[in-house]
């Protein structure tokens, strides 16, 4: 049986893209022009482009057209952590480390190894963590402005699992979740896995468009609001106290749960109070020590309203039973002896130094960032192609991310997200110099 006409056209266009006859960044004919050229209906032309997009070969941009993607950039780049060459510089993922940090962790390991309760750490633990460990985390959270009884604290395997168990426990497939139009890719992955309906909220220079959020909640059955009020990833904003109050008012008026992701909040000195401090009855607060201490220390924590704790605890039981007691014991020692506070202060200074380097080496480019964050957002000219730039940089052994992993809206902006925390300062300086050169050269062609 002969393949349908549109399938033949899909195969022909796909072959041209893979063979390089249609070059990355090339604008394809409009749907109407393709239909006229091939003698097919406009709806069929739309179907052709939809299939090519599903194959990862083209990208469609509202109001601009359909463009050939650079297929040298692997699928999932920026969402999935791809293996990079040993001589490559990773500006895609952050794993900040400081001189002497390993020695601090080594000392904590020695102390745990010589402690009297080592045998007890090898057994099953309560699903949400031992009471004394939850009390350590509660004391740490008080320094972040959250007063929470240890009974409201749950210990998880990093902030990502904290988000996962929150979704598992509180949301169902098809539920509408309000998110920023640019948001943390890990939450997008969860939404896809649990079949959530992400409703994008337009972003401004200072935070989400709260008027748009109000309209969304008034017109759709929004079950949750996912937000990063203190150091948004990737845009680096810190929501004002007034906007936090209004966001909580919107949530109380319309009923959604607030999921507050505070993974990077430690980098901001004296931020406004967390949403969980203002509205502890409707907010689930999620954070961890992967960024502030070490990415390999997968210890996170969730602070939840009392009514939601049992369902969250069941979700932990269903996934990992409990966070490993050995790593939790190490984390709590570092919390109790002040090591975490020390590391957080040093990493704030380190992030400031890296932002200063970025400002110098990328001078003249329209950076969007926070002065003490480990990432910067680089919007590109309208005619630039982020996937093309990403592929060019990859050929120079530099890994960066486009806006695509962060985008939840129909239109994905042309931009690069640069992680600054995963290499030494000298390498960062020379690498950003190369990034600037590539961006400027691309704009001039």
Secondary structure by P-SEA (a helix, b strand, c coil): ccccaaaaaaaaaaaaaaacccccccccccaaaaaaaacccaaaaaaaaaaaaaaccccccccccbbbcccccccccccccccccccccccccccccccaaaaaaaaaaaaaaaccccccccccccccccaaaaaaaaaaaaaaccccccccbbbcccaaaaaaaaaaccccccbbbbbcccccaaaaaaaaaaccbbbbbbbcccccaaaaaaaaaacccccbbbbbccccccccccccaaaaaaaaaaaaacbbbbbbbcccccccccccccccccccccbbbbccccccccccccbbbbbbcccaaaaaaaaaaaccccccaaaaaaaaaaaaaaaaaaaaaaaaaaaaaaaaaaaaaaccccccccccccbbbbbbcccccaaaaaaaaaaacccccccccccccccccbbbbbbcccccaaaaaaaaaaaaaaaaaaaac
